[in-house]
């Protein structure tokens, strides 16, 4: 599992961002892209350089292909600025501009209802800490916040498959697992609130994250300043009441995962995966799997090395290799994507697993 912040660092940063961020509902006719195409200027408020994520959202809202947007920004910023400003006026719209530390980090619909990191921590952490859960890794990236914790009382041992004998065609050994939970959300529209069961392999600290028991949340409640050209966005009583219901559901989902039945089901899936032997050339399996899941060439190379070193040429071994690759990832977001991909290896329907092996044959 990739290291991020300590829990204290996370809490401190969440508190700081909660105080520092500002949100605005802006009429595009009162917004100007700067001449260098790097930022937006909101009338009566000021100019804000845009994050890469905000640029992608802006391009999407204006239906400008990302590659074309990037080309103009790099080579012809004056053309990009002129085009965007013309569209702002010819096709007026309202948008929420979320800012932090002087930068525009999100450009979303004016009906976008963010679930903020501060409120999520307030709902999740007390529930986890009250049962003795240990936060193993957490972080805040440009687009998401993550909390990954192990749950007491949910240790499991994955035995050697029946009939397998150490040293006879394999090096399969018992795996010590610990039940875990992964929580993630995005304040900037880069993904929904996700609450997912997970398993930590204790010998190597690989984390596999499974199909989430989270849910997408979109609310269109009352918004302050709907009739203004530029107005600061504030949460109101209606939003607080709606959010209270959401956080109550979040706590229920966490309690269900921590109860143990979900983990027992996952252990059964993992046992089945240990019996799914990888036939044929492992390099071909990695190549087919890697291309299907858009792994880079370097990632595919690392995946093959880890599969060979996993101790078993099985579906479980492929999962192990993917989650081990997550520890090598360049950043926390990518590591988290690979942890989820590891869980997907186990969750693949048998027909898809069989097709993968067939294509690699």
Secondary structure as GFF3:
##gff-version 3
##sequence-region A 1 361
A	DSSP	alpha_helix	7	20	.	.	.	ID=ss1
A	DSSP	beta_strand	22	27	.	.	.	ID=ss2
A	DSSP	three_ten_helix	28	30	.	.	.	ID=ss3
A	DSSP	beta_strand	31	33	.	.	.	ID=ss4
A	DSSP	beta_strand	39	42	.	.	.	ID=ss5
A	DSSP	beta_strand	46	50	.	.	.	ID=ss6
A	DSSP	alpha_helix	52	61	.	.	.	ID=ss7
A	DSSP	alpha_helix	66	75	.	.	.	ID=ss8
A	DSSP	alpha_helix	77	90	.	.	.	ID=ss9
A	DSSP	beta_strand	94	100	.	.	.	ID=ss10
A	DSSP	beta_strand	103	109	.	.	.	ID=ss11
A	DSSP	alpha_helix	117	130	.	.	.	ID=ss12
A	DSSP	beta_strand	134	140	.	.	.	ID=ss13
A	DSSP	beta_strand	145	158	.	.	.	ID=ss14
A	DSSP	beta_strand	175	185	.	.	.	ID=ss15
A	DSSP	beta_strand	194	201	.	.	.	ID=ss16
A	DSSP	beta_strand	206	212	.	.	.	ID=ss17
A	DSSP	beta_strand	230	232	.	.	.	ID=ss18
A	DSSP	alpha_helix	237	258	.	.	.	ID=ss19
A	DSSP	alpha_helix	261	274	.	.	.	ID=ss20
A	DSSP	alpha_helix	282	292	.	.	.	ID=ss21
A	DSSP	alpha_helix	297	308	.	.	.	ID=ss22
A	DSSP	alpha_helix	315	326	.	.	.	ID=ss23
A	DSSP	alpha_helix	332	347	.	.	.	ID=ss24
A	DSSP	alpha_helix	350	360	.	.	.	ID=ss25
###
